[in-house]
């Protein structure tokens, strides 16, 4: 078993590549590339570096990236049966590089030599201090549920108009259409280009830009209107013992019961009347009452909202093995039987632990 030595080509041209990485690449008998579509590769070839890319696997696997990455890892491991291997990837090997992650998982002799990611140059380009908090996300797996609108957000691989359109629609679930974002090409290189656009404009371009990323600035608290954290922050202010609302601070968990009942009755009426606007609003009112209850419990030292979330998340996960763990239950009757079995096990566990 031989070693697989992984190096990063950096975020752009050769000037952004650490000297030790350039030296290693030039001295290697052959360097295997995830893709040769990288500015530094062209420069290094003219200086005698010998590369072999895996670009052909993208076409052979119909650009199914999971299949491509699996094929690359399999080939690298096979190559390492006979000799040490040098494998080069764009950027830094440990920043958003799926093949490296899979290699580390499936092969014991992987050495990460180093490289430079695009992040330092990107933060410099948009003049952002990452200590303020940021998310690095891939356009392929972007999900609005995971977006933190209070942090700096960087989205990689927004390389064509189709992908930019999908990213735009996802972001518009959380951000205003006019929110200003930066489209950044080749950050830190001589070809760097930054364009500030309204969010709704980001897919209005033609061509392919493999070094394109999107920077989304954070929203102010009062603009983070789709965030549960914002509501928690408001509730904390309203229930603050010194500067909060005088009425709510006179309430107790028991005195608030009547309001839970009122809001719940109004919610039920909205549902029964097919009144979608009130349905939505009353759900919010019920949620506020729940947060008032957790705030009261927290002040009494009983439990916190986070405790409630932990309990319900573990319960949902535990009670749905047919969704998460491959347990067979395809009919309502099978699900009910499984549900009753799990509840009985939970009760028995509680009885045993007192």
DAUR-V635085 format. One record per pair of residues at least 4 apart in sequence whose ideal C-beta (glycine too) atoms are under 7 Angstrom apart, sorted by the first residue. I is the first residue (numbers start at 1). J is the second residue. Records with the same first field share a line. If there is no record, write none. Layout:
# DAUR-V635085
I = J ; J
This chain:
# DAUR-V635085
1 = 80 ; 109
2 = 80 ; 83 ; 84 ; 85 ; 109
3 = 84 ; 109 ; 111
4 = 76 ; 80 ; 85 ; 87 ; 103 ; 107 ; 109 ; 110
5 = 84 ; 85 ; 86 ; 111 ; 113
6 = 87 ; 89 ; 93 ; 100 ; 110 ; 111 ; 112 ; 113
7 = 21 ; 24 ; 25 ; 86 ; 88 ; 93 ; 113 ; 114 ; 115
8 = 21 ; 89 ; 91 ; 92 ; 93 ; 114 ; 115 ; 116
9 = 17 ; 38 ; 40 ; 41 ; 88 ; 89 ; 90 ; 115
10 = 16 ; 17 ; 40 ; 91 ; 115 ; 116
11 = 16 ; 91 ; 116 ; 117 ; 118 ; 121 ; 187 ; 188
12 = 16 ; 39 ; 186 ; 188 ; 189 ; 211
13 = 39 ; 40 ; 43 ; 189 ; 190
14 = 22 ; 40 ; 43 ; 44
16 = 116 ; 188 ; 189
17 = 21 ; 22 ; 40 ; 116
18 = 114 ; 115 ; 116
19 = 23
20 = 24
21 = 25 ; 113 ; 114 ; 115
22 = 26
23 = 27
24 = 28 ; 113
25 = 31 ; 44 ; 49 ; 88
26 = 47 ; 48 ; 49
28 = 86
29 = 50
30 = 50 ; 52
31 = 49 ; 50 ; 51 ; 86 ; 88
32 = 52 ; 54 ; 76 ; 85 ; 86 ; 87
33 = 41 ; 51 ; 52 ; 53 ; 54 ; 88
34 = 54 ; 72 ; 89 ; 99
35 = 53 ; 55
36 = 41 ; 51 ; 53 ; 55
37 = 210
38 = 90
39 = 43 ; 189
40 = 44
41 = 45 ; 51
44 = 49
45 = 49 ; 51
54 = 72
56 = 60
57 = 61 ; 68 ; 71 ; 72
58 = 63 ; 68
61 = 67 ; 68 ; 71
64 = 68
65 = 69
66 = 70
67 = 71
68 = 72
69 = 73 ; 98 ; 99 ; 102
70 = 74
71 = 75
72 = 76 ; 99
73 = 77 ; 99 ; 102 ; 103 ; 106
74 = 78
75 = 79
76 = 80 ; 85 ; 87 ; 103
77 = 106 ; 107
79 = 85
80 = 85
89 = 93 ; 97 ; 99 ; 100
91 = 95 ; 115 ; 117 ; 118
92 = 115 ; 116 ; 117
93 = 97 ; 100 ; 112 ; 115
94 = 100 ; 112
95 = 117 ; 119
96 = 136 ; 138 ; 156
97 = 101
98 = 102
99 = 103
100 = 104
101 = 105
102 = 106
103 = 107 ; 110
104 = 110
118 = 122 ; 187 ; 213
119 = 123
120 = 124
121 = 125 ; 187 ; 188
122 = 126 ; 154 ; 184 ; 187 ; 213 ; 215
123 = 128 ; 130
124 = 188
125 = 184 ; 187 ; 188 ; 192 ; 194
126 = 182 ; 215
128 = 152
130 = 134
132 = 152
133 = 151 ; 152
134 = 151 ; 152 ; 153 ; 154
135 = 148 ; 151 ; 153
136 = 154
137 = 142 ; 153 ; 155
138 = 156 ; 157
139 = 155 ; 156 ; 157 ; 158 ; 163 ; 167
140 = 157
142 = 155 ; 167 ; 170
144 = 170 ; 173 ; 174
147 = 153 ; 174
149 = 174 ; 175 ; 218 ; 219 ; 224 ; 227
150 = 218 ; 219 ; 224 ; 227 ; 229
151 = 218
152 = 217 ; 218
153 = 216
154 = 213 ; 215
155 = 167 ; 213 ; 214
156 = 213
157 = 163
158 = 163 ; 164 ; 167 ; 212 ; 213 ; 214
159 = 163 ; 208 ; 209 ; 210 ; 212
160 = 164 ; 208
161 = 165 ; 203 ; 205 ; 206
162 = 166
163 = 167
164 = 168 ; 202 ; 203
165 = 169 ; 203
166 = 170
167 = 171 ; 214
168 = 172 ; 199 ; 200 ; 202 ; 203
171 = 175 ; 199 ; 216
172 = 177 ; 199
174 = 226
175 = 179 ; 199 ; 216 ; 219
177 = 198 ; 199 ; 200
178 = 198
179 = 198 ; 199
180 = 196 ; 198 ; 217
181 = 197 ; 199 ; 202 ; 214 ; 215 ; 216
182 = 194 ; 196 ; 215
183 = 195 ; 197 ; 202 ; 212 ; 214
184 = 194 ; 212 ; 213 ; 215
185 = 191 ; 192 ; 193 ; 209 ; 211 ; 212
186 = 191 ; 192 ; 193 ; 211
187 = 192 ; 213
188 = 192
197 = 201 ; 202
202 = 214
219 = 223 ; 224
221 = 230 ; 233
224 = 230
225 = 230
228 = 232
229 = 233
230 = 234
231 = 235 ; 291
232 = 236 ; 291 ; 305
233 = 237
234 = 238
235 = 239 ; 291 ; 295
236 = 240
237 = 244
238 = 244 ; 245 ; 248
239 = 244 ; 248 ; 249 ; 295
240 = 244
241 = 249
244 = 248 ; 249
245 = 249
246 = 250
248 = 292
251 = 255 ; 256
252 = 296
253 = 293 ; 296 ; 297
256 = 260 ; 289 ; 292 ; 293
257 = 261
258 = 262
259 = 263 ; 289
260 = 264 ; 289
261 = 265
262 = 266
263 = 267 ; 282 ; 285 ; 286 ; 289
264 = 268 ; 286
265 = 269
266 = 270 ; 282
267 = 271 ; 282 ; 283 ; 286
268 = 272
269 = 273
270 = 275 ; 278 ; 279 ; 282
271 = 279
275 = 279
276 = 280
277 = 281
278 = 282
279 = 283
280 = 284
281 = 285
282 = 286
283 = 287
284 = 288
285 = 289
286 = 290
287 = 291
288 = 292
289 = 293
290 = 294
291 = 295 ; 305
292 = 296
293 = 297
294 = 298 ; 304 ; 305 ; 308
295 = 299
296 = 300
297 = 302 ; 303
298 = 304
303 = 307 ; 308
305 = 309
306 = 310
307 = 311
308 = 312
309 = 313
310 = 314
311 = 315
312 = 316
313 = 317
314 = 318
315 = 319
316 = 320
317 = 324
318 = 342
319 = 339 ; 342
320 = 324
321 = 325 ; 327
322 = 327 ; 328 ; 329 ; 335 ; 338
327 = 338
329 = 334 ; 335 ; 338
330 = 334
331 = 335
332 = 336
333 = 337
334 = 338
335 = 339
336 = 340
337 = 341
338 = 342
339 = 343
340 = 344
341 = 345
342 = 346
343 = 347
344 = 348
345 = 349
346 = 350
347 = 351
348 = 352
349 = 353
